Amino acid sequence: MTNLISLPTVGFVSLGCPKAGSDAELILTRLRAEGYEISSAYDEADLVIVNTCGFIDAAIEESLDAIGEALNENGKVIVTGCLGAKGDIVQTTHPAVLAVTGPHALEEVMGHVHRHLPKPHDPYADLVPPQGIRLTPAHFAYLKISEGCNHDCAFCIIPSLRGPLVSRPVGDVLAEAENLARAGVKEILVISQDTSAYGVDVKYRTQFWGGRPVKTRLKELCEALASFGIWVRLHYVYPYPSVDEVIPLMAEGKILPYLDVPFQHASPKILKAMRRPASAENTLERINKWREICPELVIRSTFITGFPGETDADFDQLIEFLETARLDRVGAFAYSPVAGAAANDLPGQLPETVREDRRRWLMQVQEDISAAKLAAKIDRVIEVLVDEVDDEGVIARSKADAPEIDGLVYLDGFFAAAPGDFLQARVVDADHHDLYAEPVAQD
């Protein structure tokens, strides 16, 4: 089909985690700034960029399938993202691709775009809004504060894909957040590979934003983000002592009382085998102290079941931790070998059935905990942020719920709201994951 659009047009496919999505937003922003059109249809595009994930086998397969589909439908494909950093798997599987880069490769990607689809002669910078091009709905946005990671967890290859920790200048981060707030974003989700390590690589260097000094450190970043008067949610926070300094900000209502902490396990032996940071910390004691300071604190975490060497006793210790810690939101993954990860060579590899059975058991235990915690919210009035209004009513989220990974709040039969609105709602029912509520009239 002949492209009827006068401007050169790029199709875009983005897979993977929010960090990959943040990379995609940077590429899309640059494309629009240089005058390219963006298309969701392959046959309307002059070439296609596929932003890939390469962490586990299922993600690799999904990425390779997406590349194949783009080649079949369009024929001109540039590949970027984590899969591009895993040797020559893309070129071997799809030799017809125009170019392959790794993640966080804005300039390299744009160089390939320019080579195969020269940019317009007279681009207009005002084609791009100040907040850039976003893949998320208009009322929330991810804010990536650093790239890479300094840890060498045995099950992970992220450092080899994305490199060591590189913190973004705090002034740049806050300028981006300010543009988002001015554009009407109501919730910022702070992301990185290790959010609590922000600034370690630059020794918490002091920079200037808005004429005042700000340290490149999580606490000071959160204090500054709080000044925008919108929800600020922290993801991928390790249980370091430095996180203790952020909890009072949550208790004061400056940022959301929410922490996404990837604990991964509770057995000291398994945590040591995983080479997890903070593996020697007394996690339960730290959680209790956090809750003493901020009783409304919501903790989300992820766990791996069936890691090499995990015995019945180790798994029992993990279950006991869950029953004692009573975390609000939990995800679990059966251990899956990742090509290039050190854990592949560990003794005590467990059968897939054992790994999966333990995952199911963990999630069953957590479902009961989640159901009880949500049931305790019945009759409470909570603040919610509207995500969507469909034929049945409003679909929203509370402060305890991150988009796409946590629960929802349904206000059935209520339609007098729009995405991005804040509402007061009384909880009338709950299940294992979601709340059901009715609006409360506001004075």
PASEMAR-47653 format. One record per residue (C-alpha): residue number from 0; x, y, z. Coordinates in steps of 0.05 Angstrom, whole numbers. Example, Ala and Ser with C-alpha at 12.3 -4.5 7.8 and 13.67 -1.06 7.14 Angstrom:
! residues 2
[0,[246,-90,156]],
[1,[273,-21,143]],
//
This chain:
! residues 443
[0,[0,0,0]],
[1,[27,69,-19]],
[2,[39,114,41]],
[3,[-6,175,30]],
[4,[23,213,89]],
[5,[70,268,67]],
[6,[116,262,127]],
[7,[161,201,137]],
[8,[124,153,183]],
[9,[151,105,235]],
[10,[112,47,264]],
[11,[128,30,337]],
[12,[120,-33,379]],
[13,[143,-33,452]],
[14,[147,-94,496]],
[15,[173,-108,566]],
[16,[175,-71,632]],
[17,[163,3,648]],
[18,[238,16,641]],
[19,[234,-8,569]],
[20,[172,35,562]],
[21,[212,95,586]],
[22,[265,82,533]],
[23,[209,78,482]],
[24,[182,146,504]],
[25,[250,178,493]],
[26,[253,150,423]],
[27,[182,171,406]],
[28,[195,240,433]],
[29,[257,248,390]],
[30,[220,222,328]],
[31,[164,273,337]],
[32,[214,329,352]],
[33,[248,315,285]],
[34,[182,315,248]],
[35,[168,242,238]],
[36,[97,216,242]],
[37,[81,157,287]],
[38,[34,102,263]],
[39,[2,43,297]],
[40,[-9,9,230]],
[41,[47,-28,195]],
[42,[22,-13,125]],
[43,[21,62,138]],
[44,[93,63,162]],
[45,[157,72,122]],
[46,[194,29,174]],
[47,[180,-2,242]],
[48,[218,1,307]],
[49,[208,-59,355]],
[50,[229,-46,427]],
[51,[243,-115,456]],
[52,[248,-151,523]],
[53,[298,-207,533]],
[54,[294,-226,606]],
[55,[260,-294,606]],
[56,[245,-345,552]],
[57,[172,-325,544]],
[58,[193,-252,534]],
[59,[245,-272,483]],
[60,[194,-312,444]],
[61,[144,-254,446]],
[62,[197,-205,421]],
[63,[220,-251,365]],
[64,[147,-261,344]],
[65,[135,-186,343]],
[66,[197,-175,300]],
[67,[174,-229,252]],
[68,[104,-199,247]],
[69,[133,-130,233]],
[70,[179,-159,179]],
[71,[121,-196,146]],
[72,[75,-135,148]],
[73,[124,-80,132]],
[74,[193,-108,114]],
[75,[236,-52,143]],
[76,[249,-64,217]],
[77,[298,-34,268]],
[78,[304,-73,333]],
[79,[323,-42,400]],
[80,[317,-62,473]],
[81,[344,-116,519]],
[82,[338,-173,468]],
[83,[387,-135,424]],
[84,[440,-142,479]],
[85,[436,-218,480]],
[86,[487,-236,428]],
[87,[464,-246,356]],
[88,[397,-280,371]],
[89,[358,-227,333]],
[90,[403,-228,271]],
[91,[404,-304,271]],
[92,[328,-311,277]],
[93,[311,-252,232]],
[94,[370,-235,187]],
[95,[327,-186,147]],
[96,[324,-134,202]],
[97,[356,-67,184]],
[98,[393,-57,250]],
[99,[397,-81,322]],
[100,[415,-42,385]],
[101,[413,-57,459]],
[102,[371,-19,511]],
[103,[378,55,529]],
[104,[406,70,459]],
[105,[369,132,436]],
[106,[424,162,394]],
[107,[441,95,362]],
[108,[369,82,344]],
[109,[360,151,315]],
[110,[423,141,274]],
[111,[394,79,242]],
[112,[328,115,230]],
[113,[364,172,195]],
[114,[403,122,152]],
[115,[342,85,128]],
[116,[289,140,131]],
[117,[320,210,127]],
[118,[287,260,172]],
[119,[244,316,143]],
[120,[281,376,117]],
[121,[246,426,162]],
[122,[224,394,228]],
[123,[183,434,278]],
[124,[200,426,351]],
[125,[130,448,371]],
[126,[103,383,343]],
[127,[123,354,411]],
[128,[90,373,476]],
[129,[136,392,534]],
[130,[123,326,569]],
[131,[145,287,508]],
[132,[108,228,476]],
[133,[80,179,527]],
[134,[55,107,520]],
[135,[13,113,584]],
[136,[-55,146,592]],
[137,[-52,222,600]],
[138,[-64,220,676]],
[139,[-4,178,698]],
[140,[68,171,675]],
[141,[131,132,692]],
[142,[192,173,712]],
[143,[258,135,704]],
[144,[311,164,750]],
[145,[370,119,733]],
[146,[395,66,685]],
[147,[430,0,700]],
[148,[446,-35,764]],
[149,[508,-49,808]],
[150,[483,-115,835]],
[151,[500,-185,810]],
[152,[439,-225,830]],
[153,[449,-297,808]],
[154,[383,-303,771]],
[155,[388,-237,733]],
[156,[425,-212,672]],
[157,[400,-140,673]],
[158,[469,-110,690]],
[159,[498,-144,628]],
[160,[441,-117,586]],
[161,[436,-46,615]],
[162,[503,-36,647]],
[163,[522,-8,716]],
[164,[481,43,755]],
[165,[480,112,722]],
[166,[436,162,759]],
[167,[402,217,718]],
[168,[419,288,740]],
[169,[368,307,792]],
[170,[353,373,757]],
[171,[335,335,693]],
[172,[290,288,731]],
[173,[253,344,766]],
[174,[247,384,701]],
[175,[214,324,668]],
[176,[168,314,728]],
[177,[149,388,727]],
[178,[131,384,653]],
[179,[88,322,668]],
[180,[51,357,724]],
[181,[39,419,681]],
[182,[11,373,626]],
[183,[-42,346,673]],
[184,[-9,282,698]],
[185,[-39,264,765]],
[186,[8,206,785]],
[187,[82,196,775]],
[188,[111,126,783]],
[189,[185,130,800]],
[190,[223,72,768]],
[191,[294,47,758]],
[192,[329,-19,767]],
[193,[347,1,839]],
[194,[310,63,860]],
[195,[338,65,930]],
[196,[409,69,902]],
[197,[394,134,865]],
[198,[455,179,869]],
[199,[504,127,896]],
[200,[546,130,832]],
[201,[554,206,836]],
[202,[564,206,911]],
[203,[497,242,921]],
[204,[522,303,883]],
[205,[485,368,896]],
[206,[456,402,835]],
[207,[408,459,825]],
[208,[335,459,806]],
[209,[291,521,806]],
[210,[349,561,835]],
[211,[357,518,897]],
[212,[406,461,913]],
[213,[380,390,913]],
[214,[420,327,929]],
[215,[420,270,880]],
[216,[389,224,932]],
[217,[321,190,940]],
[218,[297,228,1000]],
[219,[312,297,970]],
[220,[283,275,903]],
[221,[218,253,937]],
[222,[214,319,976]],
[223,[220,358,911]],
[224,[170,313,874]],
[225,[120,324,931]],
[226,[119,399,914]],
[227,[79,384,850]],
[228,[17,364,890]],
[229,[6,298,853]],
[230,[12,224,871]],
[231,[84,200,874]],
[232,[93,124,877]],
[233,[159,88,888]],
[234,[177,23,852]],
[235,[236,-25,856]],
[236,[261,-4,924]],
[237,[309,-49,961]],
[238,[302,-52,1037]],
[239,[364,-11,1052]],
[240,[368,31,1116]],
[241,[367,93,1071]],
[242,[294,78,1054]],
[243,[277,91,1127]],
[244,[286,165,1112]],
[245,[230,164,1060]],
[246,[177,133,1105]],
[247,[163,197,1145]],
[248,[148,232,1079]],
[249,[94,180,1068]],
[250,[67,189,1138]],
[251,[62,264,1125]],
[252,[23,252,1061]],
[253,[77,281,1016]],
[254,[85,218,974]],
[255,[41,156,970]],
[256,[48,107,1027]],
[257,[68,52,978]],
[258,[133,13,969]],
[259,[147,-38,915]],
[260,[203,-80,948]],
[261,[227,-141,909]],
[262,[244,-186,969]],
[263,[248,-249,925]],
[264,[255,-297,984]],
[265,[259,-301,1060]],
[266,[308,-358,1072]],
[267,[377,-329,1088]],
[268,[409,-388,1053]],
[269,[370,-377,989]],
[270,[379,-301,991]],
[271,[454,-312,997]],
[272,[452,-361,938]],
[273,[413,-309,899]],
[274,[466,-257,916]],
[275,[411,-209,936]],
[276,[429,-140,963]],
[277,[407,-130,1035]],
[278,[403,-205,1044]],
[279,[431,-198,1115]],
[280,[379,-147,1136]],
[281,[326,-164,1187]],
[282,[269,-152,1139]],
[283,[211,-165,1187]],
[284,[240,-117,1238]],
[285,[248,-64,1184]],
[286,[177,-73,1159]],
[287,[150,-67,1230]],
[288,[188,-2,1240]],
[289,[162,25,1174]],
[290,[91,10,1196]],
[291,[101,42,1263]],
[292,[119,107,1228]],
[293,[67,101,1173]],
[294,[9,54,1192]],
[295,[-23,65,1123]],
[296,[39,38,1087]],
[297,[24,-11,1031]],
[298,[80,-60,1012]],
[299,[81,-97,946]],
[300,[133,-150,932]],
[301,[153,-207,886]],
[302,[181,-275,903]],
[303,[215,-332,866]],
[304,[196,-404,883]],
[305,[239,-465,868]],
[306,[306,-429,864]],
[307,[364,-479,858]],
[308,[377,-510,926]],
[309,[310,-490,956]],
[310,[290,-544,1005]],
[311,[222,-556,1036]],
[312,[248,-521,1098]],
[313,[269,-460,1057]],
[314,[201,-456,1025]],
[315,[167,-464,1092]],
[316,[208,-406,1117]],
[317,[183,-364,1058]],
[318,[111,-382,1073]],
[319,[121,-366,1147]],
[320,[149,-298,1126]],
[321,[88,-283,1084]],
[322,[41,-303,1140]],
[323,[79,-259,1189]],
[324,[94,-199,1145]],
[325,[23,-197,1115]],
[326,[44,-158,1054]],
[327,[-11,-123,1016]],
[328,[6,-143,945]],
[329,[48,-202,923]],
[330,[69,-231,856]],
[331,[106,-297,849]],
[332,[146,-330,794]],
[333,[169,-402,789]],
[334,[244,-400,779]],
[335,[262,-400,706]],
[336,[334,-407,680]],
[337,[357,-346,641]],
[338,[412,-355,589]],
[339,[476,-324,617]],
[340,[453,-322,690]],
[341,[499,-350,744]],
[342,[442,-389,777]],
[343,[442,-437,718]],
[344,[505,-469,745]],
[345,[482,-477,817]],
[346,[470,-546,846]],
[347,[401,-569,868]],
[348,[362,-551,805]],
[349,[289,-569,819]],
[350,[238,-601,772]],
[351,[191,-552,739]],
[352,[131,-585,772]],
[353,[160,-571,841]],
[354,[176,-499,824]],
[355,[105,-487,797]],
[356,[70,-524,854]],
[357,[106,-480,904]],
[358,[87,-418,866]],
[359,[14,-438,867]],
[360,[16,-453,941]],
[361,[49,-386,956]],
[362,[-4,-348,917]],
[363,[-60,-387,951]],
[364,[-32,-366,1019]],
[365,[-25,-295,996]],
[366,[-96,-293,968]],
[367,[-124,-306,1037]],
[368,[-81,-251,1066]],
[369,[-101,-203,1011]],
[370,[-175,-219,1019]],
[371,[-172,-205,1093]],
[372,[-135,-139,1085]],
[373,[-183,-115,1032]],
[374,[-244,-136,1072]],
[375,[-219,-93,1129]],
[376,[-228,-32,1083]],
[377,[-303,-42,1077]],
[378,[-342,20,1102]],
[379,[-279,63,1097]],
[380,[-277,125,1054]],
[381,[-217,126,1008]],
[382,[-189,171,954]],
[383,[-187,140,885]],
[384,[-159,161,818]],
[385,[-204,147,758]],
[386,[-171,105,703]],
[387,[-230,91,658]],
[388,[-305,98,651]],
[389,[-339,40,613]],
[390,[-410,16,603]],
[391,[-415,-8,675]],
[392,[-386,52,710]],
[393,[-320,80,737]],
[394,[-257,39,743]],
[395,[-207,71,790]],
[396,[-148,57,834]],
[397,[-133,73,907]],
[398,[-67,97,935]],
[399,[-52,23,948]],
[400,[-56,4,875]],
[401,[-5,15,820]],
[402,[-31,12,749]],
[403,[-32,-55,713]],
[404,[-1,-96,770]],
[405,[-46,-85,831]],
[406,[-121,-84,843]],
[407,[-177,-38,821]],
[408,[-235,0,852]],
[409,[-301,-8,816]],
[410,[-356,44,823]],
[411,[-411,8,785]],
[412,[-469,50,759]],
[413,[-431,116,769]],
[414,[-411,153,707]],
[415,[-401,226,728]],
[416,[-325,224,724]],
[417,[-269,223,674]],
[418,[-199,191,672]],
[419,[-153,231,717]],
[420,[-207,254,765]],
[421,[-197,243,840]],
[422,[-259,219,878]],
[423,[-277,203,949]],
[424,[-309,134,952]],
[425,[-338,89,1006]],
[426,[-317,16,1001]],
[427,[-379,-29,1002]],
[428,[-349,-97,983]],
[429,[-283,-132,968]],
[430,[-256,-196,938]],
[431,[-185,-225,936]],
[432,[-157,-170,892]],
[433,[-207,-112,881]],
[434,[-252,-64,918]],
[435,[-323,-43,902]],
[436,[-345,26,923]],
[437,[-396,81,916]],
[438,[-381,155,909]],
[439,[-384,201,969]],
[440,[-412,271,958]],
[441,[-359,324,970]],
[442,[-373,391,1002]],
//
